[in-house]
Amino acid sequence: MNKYLVLLVCLFPLFAGAQKNNTDSSGKMATVDVTVTDMKGKPKKGEQVLFRGQRSGKLLTGVSDATGKIKQLLPPGDTWVVSLKAISDTTSYAMLEVPALEADEYFTEPFWVNIKFEPARRYRLDNVHFDTDKASLRGDSYAQLKELLEYLQHHDDIRVEIAGHTDNVGTDAHNLKLSQDRANTIRNYLIGKGIKAARLTAKGYGATEPVADNATAEGRQQNRRTEVRVL
């Protein structure tokens, strides 16, 4: 449910071999031109693309502009894992090898990364937790809430619903109120961080939409969840 559906990732490295240059060292970093679109070719604004060096461990990030473009500089001599970041996960889709350069060599052309995908419309916040039978957040929830906040900041043109769900332990009325209160807690957190209230809807579903069997402890745990739905 959290995954992006990526149907095409194309890499076109135009590195035609390093060339001699005794005076200019500006080509020592590799330029990567990234284009992010949906499956119909419409540019996707606010998509976060991550580049992680396999050897160096270095992490570099860029966010697509209104034209779906990112221009990223990468150090040479490493293989970079190219990923798209969603609200609650990061999925790797391609590898980009940037060769090492000799002292008198430089890059002559950019690398190109073209990504076409359909974003998910629903995300489960697996690492957002509440105190038992309460709407108060546990401390370990804020890391993922920060990711949600950043997603909304990058995608300033979308509206979302915060959906609260419970298991079936207790009365229907109690579970409905508890799930609504928990959804409100997250909405209020985001509003407090600067997200406009008009972009956020909070709705509690109680135990009406289970995703697992409430007859088992494991199933009940899966049903106690918070989801984000892009409207």
VENHU-V23154 format. One record per backbone hydrogen bond with DSSP energy under -0.5 kcal/mol. NH is the residue of the N-H (numbers start at 1). CO is the residue of the C=O. Records with the same first field share a line. If there is no record, write none. Layout:
NH=CO + CO
This chain:
5=118
6=4
7=5 + 116
8=116
10=114
12=112
14=12 + 110
16=14
19=106
21=104
25=23
28=25
29=26
30=74
32=72
33=31 + 111
34=32 + 70
35=113
36=68
37=115
38=42
41=38
44=36
45=43
46=64
47=44
48=85
49=47 + 62
50=83
51=60
52=81
53=51 + 58
54=79
57=53
60=51
62=49
64=47
65=69
68=65
70=34
72=32 + 70
74=30
76=28
77=98
78=98
80=78 + 96
81=52
82=80 + 94
83=50 + 81
84=91
85=48
86=84 + 89
91=84
93=82
94=82
96=80
98=78 + 96
99=97
105=102
106=19
107=27
111=31
112=12
113=33
114=10
115=35 + 113
116=8
117=37
118=5
119=117
123=228
125=123 + 226
126=124
128=125
129=127
131=136
134=131
138=129
141=138
142=139
145=141
146=142
147=143
148=144
149=145
150=146
151=147
152=148
153=149
154=150
155=151
156=154
158=155
160=199
161=229
162=201
163=161 + 227
164=162 + 203
165=225
166=206
175=171
176=172
177=173
178=174
179=175
180=176
181=177
182=178
183=179
184=180
185=181
186=182
187=183
188=184
189=185
190=186
191=187
192=188
193=189 + 190
194=191
195=190
199=196
200=197
201=160
203=162
205=164
208=205
216=213
220=216
221=217
222=218
223=219
224=220
225=165 + 223
227=163
228=123
229=161
230=121 + 228
231=159
